[in-house]
Every structure is written in structure tokens, then in C-alpha cells.
Amino acid sequence: MKASPTSENIDYPNAVPRPPGELEELKRIWASPKGFAIVTDVNNTNVGLWYVGTALLFFILAGILALIMRTQLALPESNLVGHDFYNQLFTMHGTVMMFLFAVPAVEAASVYLLPNMQAARDLPFPRLSAYAFWAYFIGGLVFFGSLFWGVAPNTGWYMYPPLTSYQYSPGDNADWWLLGIGFIEISAIAGAIEIIVGVMKTRAVGMSLDRLPVYSWAMLVFAIMIVVGFPAIILGTVLLELERAFHWPFFIAEKGGDPLLWQHLFWFFGHPEVYIIFLPATGMVSMIVPTVARTPLVGYRLVVLALIATGFLSFGLWVHHMFTTGLPKISLSFFSAASTAVAVPSGIQVFAWIATIAAGRVKLTTPALFIIGFLFIFTAGGLTGVMVAVAPFDWQAHDTYFIVAHLHYVLIGGMVFPLFAAFYYWAPVASKCRLSERVGRWVFGLMFAGVNVTFFPMHVTGLIGMPRRVYTYPQGLGWDALNLVSTAGAFMIAAGVGLFLFDLARNFRMASEDNAGNVWGAGTLEWLPNGDYATRSIPTVTSRDPLWDRPGLSDEVEAGRWYLPGAPTGGREALVTSPIDGRPQYVLQIPGPGWAHVLAAVFTAAFFLLLTVKLVMPSVVCAVIAFACVIWWLWETDPGPTRPPVDIGGGIVLPVYVTGPMNHSWWAMIVLMVVSGMTFACLLFSYFFLWLVNPGAWPPPGTTLPSPLWPLLAGALYLAGSGLVAYASGRLRGEDRRRPPRAVPACLGLAVALILAASTADIMAQLRSGLSPEAHAYGAAVYAIASLQAFFVATVAVMGLYTIARWWAGKLDSVRRSTFDNTMLFWHYATAQGLTGLIVSYGFPRALGAG
Amino acid sequence: MDLGSTPDRPAGWRRRAAAAVALALPLLGGCRGVQSALDAAGSDARTLERLSWVLFGGGTAIFLLVTMLLLYALFAPPERRHWLGTRRTIVVGGLVFPIVTLTAILTYGLVLLRVTNAAGGGAPLRIEVVGEQYWWRVHYPADGDAPAFTTANEIQVPLGRPVEVAVTSTDVIHSFWIPNFAGKIDMIPGRVNALRFDVDRAGIYRGQCAEFCGDQHALMAFDVVALEPAAFAAWRSAQARPAAAPGVPLLEQGRLLFARGGCGNCHAVRGTEFSGQLGPDLTHVGSRRSIGAGMFPNNAGTLAGWIADTQHLKGGARMPSYGSLSGEELRAIAGYLESLK
């Protein structure tokens, strides 16, 4: 913490005093709607807090489920709850904690924190994060409500078929999981796209990659992992629902399917999921530790490398959840090695924090206590993690209470404790008062003791034979006393959380301008003076701890001396910066409150939930309304250069509209294409996996392959469609802005017809050859590829028609063309995916010698 | 863990050690049991148990090291702890140290991976087990002169001879686990997995399903008996024999009721007209230690209660409750089954 000696002789970009009315204007523009209309708000400070609050609600609800389970298990042969309810309880506890608490909680925290930490006015797509929130809020509550009707999922959060397929789970329970959670995963992906673009594009001036807060790095890795990992579970969910609803046998052994395919898809998502939860928490720790130790983080670069390495490695070790499935020892060896290797980057982070603590001087505040507790518990959990990475040990430990102990040590230690540290640490940013230090110590003490009392004995319980997911156990196997102790510990944790809620109720009052302020003397930008508009002006940063290196920064920012002190476009705006070095690129006009995204979320949720309970017609109606709302929402975006470039101060004049790779929506489209590509890649993986389990029967004997003319025709149609769109792009570019050529809509319209014809030809060819999707996994896989492609083709067709409508309405020209560019990108993607699908579906069986 | 006997050492050490042992014994004693991975009764299980203790020992040492460093970083005087607050700490503690220790652990683990659940030690005794919701179909194929036979929910093995259990499932995924003998292996529809182990301590053990398989996953266990080879041969030949005809009128009455109730549609009793294949083979059900897949000790009383009230005792099991039978009828059927030794 040293004051920069040069802080006085700098040229500020903007002169003070600022013109009268500028601040009032800024406040008016960013003010939240009043009354019930508050639900239309999109400001990240409000949406972020609702989001965090909802995640906390699910944490409490899932915790209550755990208490019921622990009460049932307190004594052997207990009859408090029956098997059916217990099986719902443990399934819902896992599912809610993972999908409705952990992932949303860290996404929620970042909706609140990221823009503040990067001195951005808001996230680049405020309505998208609000949409993700509302979808999650409504979908999550209804999903949880399934418990009260006794129809909650009851087959484990990992949903292994065949138990979850139509034969052994004929009720709606499994559909609640597949549709409810599938839907919430989509919301998580929406959030991830927002975070990637937010970290890359909306930062303080000069906040280059090596000055990015560690938390931003962690969220970037987190979001990329979601983008890469979640498609696997979404695809798996779709395949399982196709099997349940239409009997397409992907996982049924008698019909050429394989239950292990699900396990690969699930854990390819499921293991990274653990790090998806853990990395944002470590990002928080890396922000809190320097503040409580009052010294910069030691080993910033190593920590960032460790985050990236964890992200990479976590995708190479999913098979360690399958060590007992009878895989060859050679693959066990590989995944055993990969699983131990992932301990290294975690070790780097732990020692970076220890080094920082040693370099500084820690004051034992509540956040500091939670960090220390985190280090203890997480280290213990990490070590048992290394143990279970050793395959022979895992043969004993797998699916026992040892694993229950291990996973709660890493998840509570690695995520819940940092989150509670974060609650205490960042409450002064969001609240008028900080939380109570005195109560906080008790919260920490109860939770820390409770976690160890609950979960430490479980290591032993598991190794002396108690399997997981049992609703009762016989007396006399030596498990009785250990279980009783665990139950007592669970109530200690509950007491700690209860006390925290009391503290929250007593001290937490939402605030922006009048928040408690920088009570810890922290050095990062979220502690700048704040309002609904975030910071008054956007500073240049020259280090990783700007407030420490420039003690006057807060006042300068507040006075409006730095960039963009007002709202020159007359609406909400964000400063978009370059991804590497944080140079200002343009002033993005971002949308304010609105109903479109809220209604879209409500009706998307209604669509999925009504479909779950098989109310098909009402669900279709909701889907149509949701779709209309999305179009309404999008219609207002892509405003074009509504005004000349604006001066943000310091002689920097920036455009208010750009297209191409500088544009924030171009980035979002690229990320969406990665999501799509991963989904398709997982489907191809499934296809080839099923081929490997059916040696010599791919396609099964008696199958007639369609004539090769069909795929050639479809491929030509795809290419012609893409070619027309590319031609239209050239025509659009060259023209006078005021008279966009008629060739553009004509080409687009024809291209829509061609791509629809291509997909139809593909499906017709298979249908005409008499291939059935129900008879064998081969047919199921082929139709799955064609169906996924049809979904993309339908999406592209809608985008094409939408783009034509924009032209019709005079909202598309040679400059204002982001909509066209994004449509074109996705179009080419769909063509590439279609061609790949044709080669696999038609070419591969022929290459094997069939036909 | 034979920690009780210690060689002569200096007195102070001995007192401390005695105290430590006194504290540890209940815990270690608690680790013994008929379903415990820490009470190995075979060479593979012993290898895994040794691995467990090595991992606990190493893990505890590393945990203490890290926590001591953390406490030192927190509480040592600033000038003393200064050396810890540099990048070198991260490189040594977070990079070099884990790579060295993890490589050692991994090497050890991979060696054990090769030697456990491996072929060797002569021709194994083969047992085929099929997991079903929520019980175990057990088949002993013919072995030399000994003929094949089928039983359920109980496995007996001879000491000193390798055993190979081939497992699969006909419905959902289960997992076969006898912790005292070996690790677990999943029973997956469409796949046959094998588990090899040997047993060197006679006794009665317990196995349990380790993969959640539906409503009554918690109540899907089985008995395991390890016998001297001669005793095993005797058991095996007894199991292979057809059921004895009931010699007493009450038992004959039970057999008739068994027939009239349609029990033979699902259950087989070799040597009779009952040949159902859906449920457990009952040819020698009276010889088994427990009923309901490890739920209750096997006697006429529990058998009668089970028949009358299956769905209450184990809701979701495939067998219906026969609550309409009178007490006398139940006693007769239970007596008949009990007589099938």
C-alpha cells in the first residue's frame, strides 16, 4: 500500500467541476423502476442481489432436506421417512445444491461483482442476465415444488439409466429432472455467455489482461468451462428424454444402446462441474486474502495459470467416477494419473494464499476466519480426493459414505466457506451496514465445527461398509454411533446458517450510493464510490490494486475527473474495451428496464414445466408466446449509429456503434457457436461410442442405406444456402446506406428455402429407407443427428426471416448490420454442422462396408 | 491392526504409547466388522487395506504440514515468517512438492492396480451373480465333478482358492461389493464384469449393493460365508441336490399351499414342479442365513411375516404381499420353506 508520488501531476481526462445537471441526468437514466415495475429492472446491482438471494434460498431449502435425511439416519432401522420420500430427498438435495444453488450462486455473485470490479457500468447484455435470473427463479421454485406433490425426481442427481428410463421410472419424476434441470442449464449457459463477454469487453481503461482481478480470471475460466461442459449434459438430457418419450434406445442394452454412454456424457459435464463451482470461489478467495492480509497477492501469474490449468485438466478426468464400471486397467491408469495431476494447480493456489498471508499481516475478521476455515477443510478434502484418484482405493471407497465425506469437504470447504467469506466481505458494498463481526464469529465457529463433526466420521462410516443413498441401515454393523454424531453435526451447521440469516435480517439493507463503503481498506475497484450507474467516471488503472496505489482515486472518480462521467448518448451505456489491453473501443448503448425479457422468461419456464406434466397444447402456446417475446426483445437491439461519435474525455472520441469482431454481440455469437459445436461433438461422440458397443452390427443387419444421391443433394443445398448468404453480405456492404438493395432479402429468402429443403431431404432419405428410430440404437443415433440438425436449421430459418423483417422495417443497411452478421455467422455454422452430419450418417456406415 | 502387542521400549514412551493405543483401540475395533474394508479377509482386500493406511498416513502428514505452515504464516512474528511470503513458497510447496509426492502415490497406486483383481493362483472358482431389483441371483457353474446349481442372496466360498465372480444385471445398474474380500464391481445390463479375489479367513461376512438401484437399494444385501475347502465341498454338493420331499403332513400342507398360491410361477424348487425363474430359487432356502436379501434372520416366523407382508416390509420389491393367507396357512408355507435345507 504505497501512495504513488506522481498522483498529483497527472492530466485528468475530464475537467472539474462537472457541468450542472450531469450527475442528475446520470442518476435519472440509471434509476430503477418504482413499485411493481421493479421486476422489469435489468441493472446488475439489483438483478445480482435478487439472484444471490434466490441462490441462498435454495441453499437453505436443500439444507433442510439434508436435515430431514440426517434425522432419518440418526438411528438404525428408523421409520421417520419412507424409502420413496427419502429417495426424493437425496436426489433433490444433490440436484438443488448443484444446479439451483452452487452454479447460480457463483453466477449471481459475478453478475453483481464483475462489473463493479472492472468499473463497468453494467454487464454487456443486462436483459440476458435478467432473463437468466427470472428463468431460474421461476423454474427453480416450481421444480422444488415437485417435492410437495411427491413427484420429485427419485433416482439420484446423476440420473443413471436404465433406472431413469421409461421401463423402470414410468412416472413423471424423472421428467421433472430432465426438463426442469435441462432448462436451468440453458439459463446457466446464458449467464456464461454474458460473463465471457463481460470479462473480455467491458473493463476499466487500461485494465489489461495482466491487471485483471483474479476473480475476473476465475469467472472467465468458469464461463468457458460451462460453455464447453454443459452441452454434454444438455445433449445427454435430450437423448434420455427422447428415450423416455419416444423409446429411442440410446441406453437400452438389448437394443444396441449402452447405459455407460450416459455415464460418459454425464461425467464429462459432471466432473468439470465441481471445478466450475470451485474456481469462482477461489477467485473470491484471491480477492479477499490480499485485503485481509493487507498486501498484494503473491504469485498472481501462477494463480492465473493454475486457474487455467485446472480448467483444462478438469475435462480429462471424468472417468474417475466410473472406476468400478469394469473399464480396462489401461484407461483406469490414465484417468488415475490425470485425477492426481489436477491436485497440482490447487496446490499452487493454496500455497499462493499461504504465502500472501505470510507476507502480510492478517487481522482475524469474519471473512478471514472463513478463509482460514476454507483452507483447512478444503485441504483435507483435496487430500481425500487424491486418495480416491488412486483407482484400487476407489474400488473400496466408491459409492460409500467416504465419498459423501470427501465431496462435502471439497464443496463446503471449497465453495460454501469462500461464499460466506464473500457475504461478510462484500456486504458493505451492497448494504447500508456491514454484517456483525460478533455474530459472524459464531456463524463461523458453528459452521466450522459442524462441518467437521458431520463429515469427518463419514470417512470411517464408508470404509466400514456403509453405502451411499440408503434410506436406512441395519443395527450392529458398527455404523450407529458414527451416524448419530454426523446428525448432531448437521444441526450445528444448521444453527450456524440460522444465525447468519439472523445477522442478515438485522443488518443487511440494500443500498447503492449510501453503502457502508470500503470498510476493509481493500484495493480493487468494486470499492469505489457507487451508485445505480456504478462509478461516476471510469478510471484508468495502472496496477492490480488501483485503490492502494492511488489513494486519491476514489475522490477523482466520484468527482467525474475520469472517463465517461455523464451519459453522452442520453441513455444507458457501457464503455467497451479491447480484450487484451483494455483500450476504449466504443460506447455501447445498453437497454434499460423492459417487460419483454421478463415475459420471455416466464413463458419459457411455463413451456418446460407444462411439458413436464404432459400438458402439451398449453405448453406449445407458451412456447409461441415466449418466442414472440424474444423477438420483441431483440427488435429493440442493434440500434445502429443513432448519433455521431461521443467524447468520453481526454480527447478520446468513440463511435456508439461498431460491427464485426469489435462488436460485443459478435463475441456472444462466437461463444454460442462454441456451445452448439460442443453439443454436436457430444452427439458425434455418442454415435461413435454406440458403434463401438455394436461391433459388426453398425448398421444392424437388414438395414438398407439410403441412396448416396440424397446426402449429395442435401449437401449441395446447404452449400448453396450459405453461398447465397455470403453473396448477400457482399451486396449489403457495397451499397449506399440509404438504399439497401433488394437483392439482400431476396437472397436470404431463397437461402431459407434451400436450408429447409436440405434438412428435409436428409430426414426424408432416412424415412424412405425404412429406418426406425425405435428398433435399434443405430436408428436412434442417425435420427438424433438429423433432428439436432433440423433444430439448428429451424433456428437459422427464423433468424433469416427475422433479418428480412429488419430490412423491411428499414433497420438493416450497410452500416447497421450486426443482425445480418450474426445471422450469417450462425448460418455458416449450421451449414458446417449439416455437412458433418451427412458425412457421418451416410458416409460412415458405407466406409465400414455396409450398404 | 495388531497394535496391542508392543516390544519393550523405555517406560515413558510405553506409557504414552499405551495411552495412544487405549484411545485408538475402540476406533480400530470399530473398524472390524462383517462388512468392513478395514477388516480384510483376503490378499486383495489386505493390499487395499494397506493402501488405505498408507494413504491416510501420508494424507494426515501432508494435512498437518499444510496447516502448520498456515498457522505459522498467520501467527509467527513477521520477521520470522517473512521467508514464507514469496513466490518460492508457491513453487516449492505448490508445484515441486505435490509433483514429487503425487508421482510416488500414483506409481504405488498403479502397481497395486496391476496386481489386484488380477488372474493368477490357479484355476479360479467361478460364480455368476446377476443383480435384480432388489436381490441377487447366484449361479455356480459346474466345476470339475461338481455340478452346477443356482441359489440366491448367499455366496459361499472356499478358503485358499481364487474366486472369480462374473456379474451382470437384467434390469438396472447394481454394484457387487463384499468389502472384506475386495473392491466393488458394477453390474451393468448388457455387460459382464469380473471380479477376482481370494479369501484366507473363515467366517461370515456381508455384501451389499453399492449402486443406487431404486426403491429398496438400501435393503439389497447378501450373506457371504467363507469355509474350509472340505466344508465348502459339502455345502456345494448339498446345494446341488434337489429339494427333499416334505415328510410331515404340516409341511405337505405347506407345499400344497405354495402350489395353490402360484408361488411356483416365480420361484423354482428343484425336484418339484415349481420352476418359476422370476424370483429367487428356493430349493434350499431353509439352509440360508437370512431372507429378503439380507433383511431378516431366516426362521419360520420371519418367513411367514415376509410372505404375508412383503410390500410393507420392502415396498417396491417384485413380490406381492399374501395378506389373505391365514396364520395357519402362513405357518404351513413357512414350515415347508424352512424344511428346504
HADDOCK unambig.tbl for C-alpha pairs under 7 A between the chains (distance, minus, plus):
assign (segid A and resid 83 and name CA) (segid B and resid 215 and name CA) 6.07 0.50 0.50
assign (segid A and resid 83 and name CA) (segid B and resid 216 and name CA) 6.94 0.50 0.50
assign (segid A and resid 84 and name CA) (segid B and resid 215 and name CA) 6.25 0.50 0.50
assign (segid A and resid 155 and name CA) (segid B and resid 214 and name CA) 6.65 0.50 0.50
assign (segid A and resid 162 and name CA) (segid B and resid 172 and name CA) 5.21 0.50 0.50
assign (segid A and resid 163 and name CA) (segid B and resid 172 and name CA) 5.22 0.50 0.50
assign (segid A and resid 163 and name CA) (segid B and resid 213 and name CA) 6.70 0.50 0.50
assign (segid A and resid 253 and name CA) (segid B and resid 189 and name CA) 6.15 0.50 0.50
assign (segid A and resid 253 and name CA) (segid B and resid 190 and name CA) 4.93 0.50 0.50
assign (segid A and resid 254 and name CA) (segid B and resid 190 and name CA) 6.88 0.50 0.50
assign (segid A and resid 298 and name CA) (segid B and resid 86 and name CA) 6.43 0.50 0.50
assign (segid A and resid 298 and name CA) (segid B and resid 87 and name CA) 6.19 0.50 0.50
assign (segid A and resid 299 and name CA) (segid B and resid 87 and name CA) 5.53 0.50 0.50
assign (segid A and resid 324 and name CA) (segid B and resid 184 and name CA) 6.35 0.50 0.50
assign (segid A and resid 324 and name CA) (segid B and resid 185 and name CA) 5.00 0.50 0.50
assign (segid A and resid 324 and name CA) (segid B and resid 186 and name CA) 5.72 0.50 0.50
assign (segid A and resid 325 and name CA) (segid B and resid 185 and name CA) 6.25 0.50 0.50
assign (segid A and resid 325 and name CA) (segid B and resid 186 and name CA) 5.02 0.50 0.50
assign (segid A and resid 326 and name CA) (segid B and resid 185 and name CA) 6.62 0.50 0.50
assign (segid A and resid 326 and name CA) (segid B and resid 186 and name CA) 6.92 0.50 0.50
assign (segid A and resid 326 and name CA) (segid B and resid 193 and name CA) 5.70 0.50 0.50
assign (segid A and resid 333 and name CA) (segid B and resid 110 and name CA) 6.42 0.50 0.50
assign (segid A and resid 337 and name CA) (segid B and resid 106 and name CA) 6.55 0.50 0.50
assign (segid A and resid 340 and name CA) (segid B and resid 102 and name CA) 6.49 0.50 0.50
assign (segid A and resid 344 and name CA) (segid B and resid 94 and name CA) 6.47 0.50 0.50
assign (segid A and resid 344 and name CA) (segid B and resid 95 and name CA) 6.16 0.50 0.50
assign (segid A and resid 344 and name CA) (segid B and resid 98 and name CA) 5.96 0.50 0.50
assign (segid A and resid 344 and name CA) (segid B and resid 99 and name CA) 6.86 0.50 0.50
assign (segid A and resid 347 and name CA) (segid B and resid 94 and name CA) 4.36 0.50 0.50
assign (segid A and resid 347 and name CA) (segid B and resid 95 and name CA) 6.97 0.50 0.50
assign (segid A and resid 348 and name CA) (segid B and resid 90 and name CA) 5.67 0.50 0.50
assign (segid A and resid 348 and name CA) (segid B and resid 94 and name CA) 3.93 0.50 0.50
assign (segid A and resid 348 and name CA) (segid B and resid 95 and name CA) 6.16 0.50 0.50
assign (segid A and resid 351 and name CA) (segid B and resid 89 and name CA) 6.54 0.50 0.50
assign (segid A and resid 351 and name CA) (segid B and resid 90 and name CA) 4.97 0.50 0.50
assign (segid A and resid 351 and name CA) (segid B and resid 93 and name CA) 6.15 0.50 0.50
assign (segid A and resid 351 and name CA) (segid B and resid 94 and name CA) 5.57 0.50 0.50
assign (segid A and resid 352 and name CA) (segid B and resid 90 and name CA) 5.41 0.50 0.50
assign (segid A and resid 354 and name CA) (segid B and resid 70 and name CA) 5.80 0.50 0.50
assign (segid A and resid 354 and name CA) (segid B and resid 73 and name CA) 6.48 0.50 0.50
assign (segid A and resid 355 and name CA) (segid B and resid 84 and name CA) 5.62 0.50 0.50
assign (segid A and resid 355 and name CA) (segid B and resid 85 and name CA) 4.06 0.50 0.50
assign (segid A and resid 355 and name CA) (segid B and resid 86 and name CA) 5.84 0.50 0.50
assign (segid A and resid 355 and name CA) (segid B and resid 89 and name CA) 6.28 0.50 0.50
assign (segid A and resid 356 and name CA) (segid B and resid 85 and name CA) 5.70 0.50 0.50
assign (segid A and resid 357 and name CA) (segid B and resid 73 and name CA) 5.86 0.50 0.50
assign (segid A and resid 357 and name CA) (segid B and resid 74 and name CA) 6.34 0.50 0.50
assign (segid A and resid 358 and name CA) (segid B and resid 73 and name CA) 4.19 0.50 0.50
assign (segid A and resid 358 and name CA) (segid B and resid 74 and name CA) 6.34 0.50 0.50
assign (segid A and resid 358 and name CA) (segid B and resid 81 and name CA) 5.96 0.50 0.50
assign (segid A and resid 358 and name CA) (segid B and resid 82 and name CA) 6.34 0.50 0.50
assign (segid A and resid 358 and name CA) (segid B and resid 84 and name CA) 5.80 0.50 0.50
assign (segid A and resid 358 and name CA) (segid B and resid 85 and name CA) 4.67 0.50 0.50
assign (segid A and resid 359 and name CA) (segid B and resid 82 and name CA) 6.03 0.50 0.50
assign (segid A and resid 359 and name CA) (segid B and resid 85 and name CA) 4.08 0.50 0.50
assign (segid A and resid 362 and name CA) (segid B and resid 74 and name CA) 6.57 0.50 0.50
assign (segid A and resid 376 and name CA) (segid B and resid 67 and name CA) 6.67 0.50 0.50
assign (segid A and resid 379 and name CA) (segid B and resid 63 and name CA) 6.72 0.50 0.50
assign (segid A and resid 380 and name CA) (segid B and resid 63 and name CA) 6.39 0.50 0.50
assign (segid A and resid 383 and name CA) (segid B and resid 59 and name CA) 5.78 0.50 0.50
assign (segid A and resid 387 and name CA) (segid B and resid 55 and name CA) 6.27 0.50 0.50
assign (segid A and resid 390 and name CA) (segid B and resid 106 and name CA) 6.77 0.50 0.50
assign (segid A and resid 390 and name CA) (segid B and resid 109 and name CA) 5.54 0.50 0.50
assign (segid A and resid 391 and name CA) (segid B and resid 113 and name CA) 6.87 0.50 0.50
assign (segid A and resid 392 and name CA) (segid B and resid 48 and name CA) 6.65 0.50 0.50
assign (segid A and resid 392 and name CA) (segid B and resid 109 and name CA) 6.93 0.50 0.50
assign (segid A and resid 392 and name CA) (segid B and resid 112 and name CA) 6.87 0.50 0.50
assign (segid A and resid 392 and name CA) (segid B and resid 113 and name CA) 5.68 0.50 0.50
assign (segid A and resid 393 and name CA) (segid B and resid 48 and name CA) 6.14 0.50 0.50
assign (segid A and resid 393 and name CA) (segid B and resid 51 and name CA) 6.93 0.50 0.50
assign (segid A and resid 393 and name CA) (segid B and resid 52 and name CA) 6.56 0.50 0.50
assign (segid A and resid 395 and name CA) (segid B and resid 183 and name CA) 4.38 0.50 0.50
assign (segid A and resid 395 and name CA) (segid B and resid 184 and name CA) 5.34 0.50 0.50
assign (segid A and resid 396 and name CA) (segid B and resid 37 and name CA) 6.68 0.50 0.50
assign (segid A and resid 396 and name CA) (segid B and resid 179 and name CA) 6.66 0.50 0.50
assign (segid A and resid 396 and name CA) (segid B and resid 183 and name CA) 4.46 0.50 0.50
assign (segid A and resid 396 and name CA) (segid B and resid 184 and name CA) 6.20 0.50 0.50
assign (segid A and resid 399 and name CA) (segid B and resid 210 and name CA) 5.97 0.50 0.50
assign (segid A and resid 399 and name CA) (segid B and resid 211 and name CA) 6.65 0.50 0.50
assign (segid A and resid 463 and name CA) (segid B and resid 36 and name CA) 6.17 0.50 0.50
assign (segid A and resid 463 and name CA) (segid B and resid 37 and name CA) 5.39 0.50 0.50
assign (segid A and resid 463 and name CA) (segid B and resid 38 and name CA) 6.61 0.50 0.50
assign (segid A and resid 464 and name CA) (segid B and resid 31 and name CA) 5.76 0.50 0.50
assign (segid A and resid 464 and name CA) (segid B and resid 35 and name CA) 6.24 0.50 0.50
assign (segid A and resid 464 and name CA) (segid B and resid 36 and name CA) 3.84 0.50 0.50
assign (segid A and resid 464 and name CA) (segid B and resid 37 and name CA) 5.61 0.50 0.50
assign (segid A and resid 464 and name CA) (segid B and resid 38 and name CA) 6.33 0.50 0.50
assign (segid A and resid 465 and name CA) (segid B and resid 35 and name CA) 5.08 0.50 0.50
assign (segid A and resid 465 and name CA) (segid B and resid 36 and name CA) 4.83 0.50 0.50
assign (segid A and resid 465 and name CA) (segid B and resid 37 and name CA) 6.56 0.50 0.50
assign (segid A and resid 465 and name CA) (segid B and resid 179 and name CA) 6.54 0.50 0.50
assign (segid A and resid 467 and name CA) (segid B and resid 210 and name CA) 5.56 0.50 0.50
assign (segid A and resid 469 and name CA) (segid B and resid 212 and name CA) 6.39 0.50 0.50
assign (segid A and resid 470 and name CA) (segid B and resid 217 and name CA) 6.50 0.50 0.50
assign (segid A and resid 470 and name CA) (segid B and resid 218 and name CA) 4.34 0.50 0.50
assign (segid A and resid 471 and name CA) (segid B and resid 218 and name CA) 6.01 0.50 0.50
assign (segid A and resid 472 and name CA) (segid B and resid 218 and name CA) 6.23 0.50 0.50
assign (segid A and resid 473 and name CA) (segid B and resid 218 and name CA) 6.92 0.50 0.50
assign (segid A and resid 477 and name CA) (segid B and resid 33 and name CA) 6.52 0.50 0.50
assign (segid A and resid 478 and name CA) (segid B and resid 30 and name CA) 6.13 0.50 0.50
